[in-house]
Amino acid sequence: MTRRSIRTYRKCGETGPSTAAPYQFRSTLSASWKRICGQGLDPAKKSTLLKDVVIPSNGEFLIPPKLNPIVRTILSGSNQTRDDSRCAAQAQLGQGLSFLGKKH
């Protein structure tokens, strides 16, 4: 793969050569995920889903670390906001993985 081909993939919004999976999602699932990826999840549904998911004791590594309060005081407001939003995103990912793990 050359630099030019990598640039071409990035221009097209792809991450690399296309490899088709040997399966397909159900059409209803695919349509639902496409809508959620484009528009986001309804805030009421999102809070309901996240409220019910608990991370198990052997999944503590999924919980985002707390920023040291002393370090927080020296960060600018924008850096504090960025850390808060990344912690929230990591917490949601941890809850999502916990939900998926509970189903299997």
Backbone as ProteinMPNN parsed JSONL, in Angstrom:
{"seq_chain_A": "MTRRSIRTYRKCGETGPSTAAPYQFRSTLSASWKRICGQGLDPAKKSTLLKDVVIPSNGEFLIPPKLNPIVRTILSGSNQTRDDSRCAAQAQLGQGLSFLGKKH", "coords_chain_A": {"N_chain_A": [[0.853, -1.174, 0.0], [0.624, 2.14, -0.864], [1.576, 5.556, -0.013], [-0.038, 7.261, -1.451], [-2.316, 5.679, -1.992], [-3.249, 5.338, 0.597], [-3.916, 7.973, 1.22], [-5.971, 8.289, -0.609], [-7.907, 6.519, 0.392], [-8.478, 7.803, 2.809], [-9.596, 10.157, 1.849], [-11.957, 9.209, 0.828], [-13.267, 8.529, 3.084], [-12.776, 6.089, 4.166], [-11.014, 3.586, 6.076], [-9.163, 1.832, 5.165], [-8.293, -0.836, 2.864], [-11.188, -2.302, 1.407], [-12.871, -4.865, 3.034], [-15.148, -7.286, 2.904], [-17.483, -8.475, 5.247], [-18.369, -11.851, 6.141], [-21.068, -11.959, 6.614], [-24.252, -10.282, 7.063], [-25.894, -7.501, 8.636], [-29.189, -7.614, 10.064], [-31.786, -6.058, 8.191], [-33.469, -4.239, 9.54], [-32.002, -3.699, 11.85], [-29.687, -2.561, 10.765], [-30.77, -0.248, 9.562], [-31.713, 1.081, 11.833], [-29.328, 1.516, 13.316], [-27.996, 3.124, 11.49], [-29.572, 5.423, 11.514], [-29.232, 6.19, 14.22], [-26.453, 6.645, 14.293], [-26.289, 8.811, 12.575], [-28.079, 10.774, 13.596], [-28.039, 10.573, 16.321], [-28.903, 9.247, 19.568], [-32.111, 9.335, 21.074], [-32.368, 11.565, 23.784], [-33.894, 10.88, 26.111], [-34.258, 8.089, 25.865], [-31.598, 7.345, 25.88], [-30.691, 8.088, 28.483], [-32.316, 6.398, 29.988], [-31.434, 3.85, 29.159], [-28.687, 3.928, 29.946], [-28.942, 4.291, 32.673], [-29.807, 1.869, 33.693], [-27.706, 0.091, 33.4], [-25.085, -1.564, 34.975], [-21.684, -1.66, 35.812], [-19.854, -4.6, 36.201], [-18.048, -6.046, 39.047], [-15.649, -7.251, 38.22], [-15.044, -5.781, 36.048], [-13.913, -3.342, 36.492], [-11.919, -1.951, 35.209], [-13.125, -0.703, 33.137], [-14.163, 1.614, 34.042], [-13.737, 5.067, 33.91], [-10.738, 6.831, 34.881], [-10.499, 9.061, 37.691], [-9.739, 12.48, 37.566], [-6.963, 13.915, 39.153], [-7.588, 16.103, 41.813], [-5.815, 18.209, 42.415], [-4.331, 18.506, 40.089], [-6.409, 19.2, 38.43], [-7.013, 21.806, 39.223], [-5.028, 23.335, 38.052], [-5.491, 23.195, 35.384], [-6.78, 24.663, 32.377], [-10.059, 26.044, 31.762], [-11.151, 25.026, 29.375], [-9.642, 22.702, 29.04], [-10.433, 21.265, 31.282], [-13.127, 20.884, 30.674], [-12.856, 19.34, 28.354], [-11.646, 17.046, 29.45], [-13.716, 16.186, 31.131], [-15.721, 15.595, 29.226], [-14.509, 13.544, 27.777], [-14.212, 11.623, 29.778], [-16.898, 11.101, 30.276], [-17.644, 9.997, 27.808], [-16.007, 7.711, 27.82], [-17.081, 6.407, 30.027], [-19.649, 5.828, 29.064], [-18.975, 4.059, 26.997], [-17.901, 1.984, 28.52], [-20.196, 1.197, 29.918], [-21.741, 0.35, 27.761], [-20.215, -1.839, 26.827], [-20.437, -3.436, 29.086], [-23.166, -3.967, 29.046], [-23.357, -5.438, 26.648], [-21.724, -7.586, 27.372], [-23.225, -8.72, 29.384], [-25.27, -9.903, 28.035], [-24.189, -12.152, 26.896]], "CA_chain_A": [[0.0, 0.0, 0.0], [1.433, 3.352, -0.985], [1.031, 6.74, 0.656], [-1.112, 7.793, -2.287], [-3.533, 4.889, -1.79], [-3.751, 5.649, 1.939], [-4.58, 9.268, 1.102], [-7.217, 8.078, -1.344], [-8.868, 5.927, 1.317], [-8.9, 8.827, 3.76], [-10.483, 11.083, 1.151], [-13.25, 8.554, 0.644], [-13.848, 8.254, 4.386], [-12.505, 4.709, 4.547], [-9.797, 3.435, 6.856], [-8.241, 0.926, 4.498], [-8.923, -1.617, 1.802], [-12.493, -2.851, 1.758], [-12.983, -6.309, 3.229], [-16.544, -7.556, 3.227], [-17.715, -9.508, 6.257], [-19.11, -12.984, 5.572], [-22.45, -11.885, 7.077], [-24.84, -8.946, 7.004], [-26.839, -7.193, 9.7], [-30.597, -7.586, 9.645], [-32.066, -4.749, 7.588], [-34.034, -3.336, 10.55], [-30.902, -3.29, 12.719], [-28.842, -1.667, 9.983], [-31.476, 1.031, 9.416], [-31.751, 1.711, 13.152], [-27.983, 1.997, 13.631], [-27.674, 4.225, 10.576], [-30.264, 6.601, 12.037], [-28.597, 6.584, 15.478], [-25.132, 7.203, 13.974], [-26.462, 10.095, 11.91], [-28.847, 11.751, 14.364], [-27.863, 10.379, 17.753], [-29.969, 8.553, 20.282], [-33.019, 10.213, 21.801], [-31.824, 11.738, 25.135], [-34.666, 10.143, 27.12], [-33.904, 6.672, 25.721], [-30.198, 7.199, 26.266], [-30.57, 8.105, 29.943], [-32.96, 5.183, 30.494], [-30.532, 2.724, 28.907], [-27.475, 4.036, 30.749], [-29.293, 4.212, 34.088], [-30.031, 0.479, 34.075], [-26.512, -0.736, 33.206], [-24.095, -1.481, 36.043], [-20.434, -2.33, 35.458], [-19.578, -5.623, 37.212], [-16.833, -5.843, 39.843], [-14.446, -7.643, 37.487], [-14.911, -4.885, 34.901], [-13.571, -2.012, 37.002], [-11.027, -1.295, 34.25], [-13.967, 0.045, 32.201], [-14.533, 2.883, 34.681], [-12.679, 6.051, 33.629], [-10.057, 7.327, 36.083], [-10.826, 10.418, 38.138], [-8.626, 13.413, 37.468], [-6.463, 14.378, 40.438], [-8.111, 17.454, 42.066], [-4.734, 19.2, 42.374], [-4.046, 18.72, 38.669], [-7.578, 19.875, 37.853], [-6.974, 23.243, 39.526], [-4.093, 24.06, 37.183], [-5.942, 23.097, 33.994], [-7.681, 25.717, 31.904], [-11.464, 25.63, 31.702], [-11.394, 24.184, 28.2], [-9.051, 21.387, 29.295], [-11.31, 20.582, 32.239], [-14.317, 20.476, 29.927], [-12.461, 18.239, 27.477], [-11.465, 15.853, 30.283], [-15.05, 15.745, 31.564], [-16.448, 14.973, 28.114], [-13.86, 12.261, 27.455], [-14.579, 10.682, 30.843], [-18.296, 10.714, 30.042], [-17.652, 9.085, 26.655], [-15.415, 6.444, 28.25], [-18.055, 5.755, 30.91], [-20.703, 5.267, 28.21], [-18.421, 2.878, 26.328], [-17.827, 0.931, 29.532], [-21.554, 0.704, 30.155], [-22.152, -0.391, 26.566], [-19.536, -3.134, 26.848], [-21.04, -4.218, 30.17], [-24.466, -4.423, 28.555], [-23.109, -6.509, 25.679], [-21.183, -8.727, 28.103], [-24.3, -9.332, 30.174], [-26.13, -10.66, 27.131], [-23.527, -13.371, 26.409]], "C_chain_A": [[0.895, 1.232, 0.0], [0.788, 4.497, -0.221], [-0.154, 7.305, -0.127], [-2.41, 7.012, -2.07], [-4.118, 5.13, -0.407], [-4.489, 6.976, 1.91], [-5.92, 9.127, 0.403], [-8.279, 7.496, -0.43], [-9.376, 6.977, 2.297], [-9.848, 9.824, 3.111], [-11.878, 10.496, 1.017], [-13.935, 8.264, 1.971], [-13.644, 6.821, 4.833], [-11.197, 4.649, 5.327], [-8.788, 2.53, 6.186], [-8.95, 0.18, 3.4], [-10.226, -2.243, 2.281], [-12.42, -4.367, 1.89], [-14.401, -6.575, 3.692], [-16.627, -8.667, 4.264], [-18.526, -10.636, 5.628], [-20.577, -13.025, 6.014], [-22.953, -10.462, 6.888], [-25.755, -8.764, 8.203], [-28.257, -7.344, 9.164], [-30.907, -6.178, 9.157], [-32.641, -3.767, 8.607], [-32.949, -2.824, 11.487], [-30.002, -2.287, 12.005], [-29.483, -0.287, 9.842], [-31.495, 1.797, 10.737], [-30.385, 2.291, 13.513], [-27.59, 3.163, 12.738], [-28.318, 5.519, 11.069], [-29.584, 7.108, 13.312], [-27.233, 7.215, 15.216], [-25.248, 8.581, 13.341], [-27.092, 11.163, 12.777], [-28.625, 11.661, 15.863], [-29.07, 9.682, 18.357], [-30.822, 9.577, 21.019], [-32.527, 10.334, 23.249], [-32.579, 10.966, 26.217], [-34.336, 8.651, 27.072], [-32.485, 6.419, 26.206], [-30.056, 7.155, 27.783], [-31.212, 6.874, 30.567], [-32.047, 3.979, 30.327], [-29.317, 2.763, 29.827], [-27.75, 3.894, 32.239], [-29.366, 2.762, 34.563], [-28.789, -0.4, 33.988], [-25.511, -0.481, 34.329], [-22.853, -2.25, 35.601], [-20.109, -3.334, 36.558], [-18.234, -5.394, 37.907], [-15.565, -6.256, 39.102], [-14.258, -6.822, 36.211], [-14.551, -3.475, 35.322], [-12.657, -1.235, 36.058], [-11.811, -0.489, 33.218], [-14.381, 1.405, 32.756], [-13.411, 3.889, 34.435], [-12.037, 6.555, 34.92], [-10.5, 8.75, 36.409], [-9.57, 11.278, 38.047], [-8.25, 13.89, 38.865], [-6.943, 15.818, 40.66], [-7.035, 18.543, 42.011], [-4.381, 19.523, 40.922], [-5.185, 19.502, 38.029], [-7.514, 21.385, 38.074], [-6.035, 24.013, 38.605], [-4.48, 23.992, 35.707], [-6.834, 24.275, 33.628], [-9.105, 25.165, 31.855], [-11.751, 24.716, 30.527], [-10.792, 22.793, 28.377], [-9.877, 20.59, 30.3], [-12.559, 20.054, 31.537], [-14.008, 19.297, 29.023], [-12.282, 16.951, 28.281], [-12.811, 15.302, 30.734], [-15.793, 15.029, 30.438], [-15.818, 13.643, 27.71], [-14.149, 11.214, 28.52], [-16.014, 10.197, 30.653], [-18.393, 9.74, 28.875], [-17.092, 7.725, 27.039], [-16.378, 5.687, 29.164], [-19.182, 5.124, 30.095], [-20.22, 4.03, 27.468], [-18.33, 1.705, 27.299], [-19.191, 0.337, 29.829], [-22.06, -0.097, 28.963], [-21.513, -1.766, 26.513], [-20.098, -4.029, 27.95], [-22.386, -4.784, 29.74], [-24.295, -5.579, 27.58], [-22.586, -7.766, 26.371], [-22.232, -9.453, 28.916], [-25.173, -10.224, 29.308], [-25.501, -11.979, 26.699], [-22.938, -14.159, 27.54]], "O_chain_A": [[1.826, 1.327, 0.799], [-0.379, 4.43, 0.167], [-1.139, 7.764, 0.452], [-3.483, 7.608, -1.976], [-5.337, 5.13, -0.241], [-5.561, 7.105, 2.499], [-6.894, 9.775, 0.784], [-9.431, 7.928, -0.467], [-10.571, 7.033, 2.585], [-10.796, 10.287, 3.746], [-12.87, 11.222, 1.088], [-15.074, 7.797, 1.984], [-14.28, 6.379, 5.79], [-10.374, 5.561, 5.244], [-7.638, 2.477, 6.623], [-10.078, 0.516, 3.038], [-10.337, -2.661, 3.433], [-11.968, -5.063, 0.98], [-14.802, -6.128, 4.766], [-15.927, -9.675, 4.167], [-19.285, -10.405, 4.687], [-21.253, -14.032, 5.805], [-22.179, -9.552, 6.591], [-26.32, -9.726, 8.724], [-28.495, -7.217, 7.963], [-30.344, -5.208, 9.664], [-32.334, -2.576, 8.546], [-32.964, -1.657, 11.88], [-29.604, -1.279, 12.588], [-28.805, 0.73, 9.989], [-31.315, 3.015, 10.758], [-30.297, 3.432, 13.966], [-26.919, 4.091, 13.19], [-27.694, 6.579, 11.047], [-29.381, 8.311, 13.471], [-26.886, 8.214, 15.847], [-24.384, 9.432, 13.554], [-26.698, 12.328, 12.714], [-28.985, 12.58, 16.599], [-30.117, 9.551, 17.724], [-30.305, 10.571, 21.528], [-32.289, 9.312, 23.892], [-31.96, 10.45, 27.148], [-34.156, 8.019, 28.114], [-32.206, 5.412, 26.856], [-29.373, 6.28, 28.315], [-30.713, 6.357, 31.567], [-31.9, 3.176, 31.249], [-28.956, 1.748, 30.422], [-26.891, 3.43, 32.988], [-29.024, 2.465, 35.707], [-28.816, -1.536, 34.461], [-25.138, 0.66, 34.601], [-22.957, -3.359, 35.078], [-20.086, -2.968, 37.733], [-17.391, -4.643, 37.416], [-14.506, -5.671, 39.33], [-13.401, -7.143, 35.387], [-14.843, -2.517, 34.607], [-12.62, -0.006, 36.1], [-11.228, 0.323, 32.498], [-14.893, 2.249, 32.021], [-12.25, 3.596, 34.721], [-12.714, 6.69, 35.939], [-10.83, 9.534, 35.52], [-8.477, 10.843, 38.411], [-9.121, 14.23, 39.666], [-6.734, 16.671, 39.798], [-7.314, 19.671, 41.605], [-4.159, 20.683, 40.575], [-4.953, 20.366, 37.184], [-7.918, 22.157, 37.204], [-6.219, 25.212, 38.395], [-3.867, 24.657, 34.873], [-7.551, 24.812, 34.472], [-9.312, 23.953, 31.904], [-12.5, 23.748, 30.654], [-11.368, 21.808, 27.915], [-10.003, 19.371, 30.175], [-12.991, 18.926, 31.775], [-14.799, 18.359, 28.928], [-12.716, 15.884, 27.846], [-13.024, 14.09, 30.722], [-16.416, 13.991, 30.657], [-16.532, 12.711, 27.338], [-14.314, 10.037, 28.2], [-16.306, 9.018, 30.849], [-19.141, 8.764, 28.942], [-17.632, 6.695, 26.634], [-16.478, 4.462, 29.084], [-19.621, 4.015, 30.396], [-20.965, 3.061, 27.323], [-18.645, 0.57, 26.942], [-19.331, -0.878, 29.976], [-22.733, -1.113, 29.138], [-22.179, -2.752, 26.194], [-20.221, -5.24, 27.768], [-22.708, -5.936, 30.032], [-25.001, -6.584, 27.671], [-22.957, -8.88, 26.004], [-22.141, -10.665, 29.117], [-25.752, -11.195, 29.796], [-26.204, -12.847, 26.183], [-22.344, -15.213, 27.314]]}, "name": "protein", "num_of_chains": 1, "seq": "MTRRSIRTYRKCGETGPSTAAPYQFRSTLSASWKRICGQGLDPAKKSTLLKDVVIPSNGEFLIPPKLNPIVRTILSGSNQTRDDSRCAAQAQLGQGLSFLGKKH"}
